[in-house]
Amino acid sequence: RRCHFGPHERPPGIDAMGDDVVNVFADEFEHPPGETLDILRDESIVKTMVEPAPAGGFKTRPSVGDQVSFTVRRVHAANAPTAGTVAQDAELERYLLGCGAQCRAVEVALETMREGEVATFLCKERHLPGPNIESVYPEEVTIRLAKIFRDADLTPRPSPGGKLIKRRTRRGDAKTHGPTLYEPMNPSHSPRPGYGSDAGRDVARPGCRVVVYVKRKPSDDASPGLDAEPWASMEFTLRSTAADAPPCPDGVHEALELSLELASPGERFEVTFPVSVYGLVDGCVDGAVPSDAAASARFAETYDTSGDLATLEVHVRAVHPPAPFAPEHAGPGGWGGTRDVGLEGEDLWTMPKSERVHRAKAAKERGVALFKAGRHRAALRAYDVAIRLLTAPFAPLDLSKVEMPEWDPPSERDPIGKDPHSKLAEQYGSNAWRGLADSGMGEGNENQVLLKATILNASLAASRRGDHATCEWYCSKALAEDPMCVKGWFRRGRARVAMHRWDEAEDDLNRAERLQGDDEIATELETERKKLAAGRKKSESGGAVAKAFRAVFGGGGGGGGANVLALPFFPLPPFFPL
């Protein structure tokens, strides 16, 4: 039996927002066990509760911006030709809901669950594609929500020193306006990147204009009323792509920007952080702001003595989604879900190609300047802006509203000529789904070179931070663009050496050596090979010692000779250090 309430049938205490809409994301809503629940009212995500949440447990459902731990198993549905095929089987700890690392089906499903609940969701294909996972068939998604964390740990990994902790004191509209997820989606259109997963709710993401009130929370030993600071009003674009203006006004530092992502209007929260590490503005590249290493050293020196921690109280007044870049550049038809709020355009879908390239080059140059100043985290954020500008899709064109250009006949300069569709691509974007760096000819090739250089720069910044997993990810992206990229193979091999993945590292270093052709990285290659050999030898020696230890103390047989005292077997770690 399908669970559905009409305007006069809804359960007591549930406010409907529309004629027949129930907020299935509200904490008060109870889904009857054994009944199916059509979450989006179009049978694209249908929930069946397998095991209810424990009685007396935490009654709040998670919302965008919460951190949760859960297990997920995705299996092709019974009506698929490949029924039973496992697409994903994973356990995730402190997953940031809304970050987009999981598919939209999983994100939406988690918002309907309580801590300890187990449920199965029958999901259609359009909600299922996710990073590194393609899906062409409907799936049964089984989720067990293990824990909802009260505090979100937003500390970058690896930590540069201290923790960045966000604690919500009041939820925003993303929680209370869950029914806007019911807004119909045209199955023939892919969701708009980032904002498509929010389905009508205003959630702060890069490019959004935010209006906030901020004040510093007084310390516990402060005099009541004397040390209290007034609220300061701020309005700025979150992680702006603007090339000729500072990304944020004074006072908008790394801690505030990180904590505002995935916030929604009406939300209140407190963010606690060490000022010497996270209280710095990204835009400073003139030496006025210390390097990451200097900031971490200062934190280590001051934390135990003077107390470097600060707590900000933040009230999110408004979140405006990106507006079309300008009416004349919005692209015929544009994307109908974007509303013009009269703000400076940050909507990448409708931004002209020339402006995208201009901003991407400026963001890359800003990243290089930050990297040279030793500010590797800020450099990574600048490189990410450039990559986003170069790879974000363009708004699909409504050809019924486009004045088709004329065919250009062949000439001495252009022996092939140019057809109308190629001319449209030049004007509005080389590809509606990949962005600027898609085409392998002409301007598109230049943008591919820019994208490859930016990704490699990001891999180096991640490596200097000691974030080898992120470095590996960037290198893999660079190699996907250019399999002959020597720096990509070498840096990925170096990252894998640091992560003790010896065989994969050796393969990458061998590939880099075959491709290099000169002595550009010969010295560095030799250094990494020595690290690899020493690490592998130590690992293999440790394994041999562990094996011998088990043979002696684990009662592992033996022929004639003296009797050996049989001790109880206990498991050893995979690497037994010498």
Secondary structure, 3 states (H helix, E strand, C coil): CEECCCCCCCCCCCCCCCCCCCCCCCCCCCCCCCCEEECCCCCCEEEEEEECCCCCCCCCCCCCCCEEEEEEEEEECCCCCCCCCEEEEEEEEEEECCCCCCCHHHHHHHCCCCCCCEEEEEECHHHCCECCECCCCCEEEEEEEEEECCEEECCCCCCCCCCCEEEEEECCHHHHCHHHHHCCCCCCCCCCCCHHHCCCCCCCCCCCEEEEEEEECCCCCCCCCCCCCCCEEEEEECCCCCCCCCCCCCCCCHHHHHHHCCCCCCCEEEEEEEHHHHCCCCCCCCCCCCCHHHHHHHHHHHCCCCCCEEEEEEEEEEEECCCCCCHHHCCCCCCCCCCCCCCCCCCHHHCCHHHHHHHHHHHHHHHHHHHHCCCHHHHHHHHHHHHHHHHCCCCCCCHHHCCCCCCECCCCCCCCCECHHHHHHHHHCCCCCCCHHHCCCCHHHHHHHHHHHHHHHHHHHHHHHCCHHHHHHHHHHHHHHCCCCHHHHHHHHHHHHHCCCHHHHHHHHHHHHHHHCCCCCHHHHHHHHHHHHHHHHHHHHHHHHHHHHHHHHCCCCCCCCCCCCCCCCCCCCCCCCC
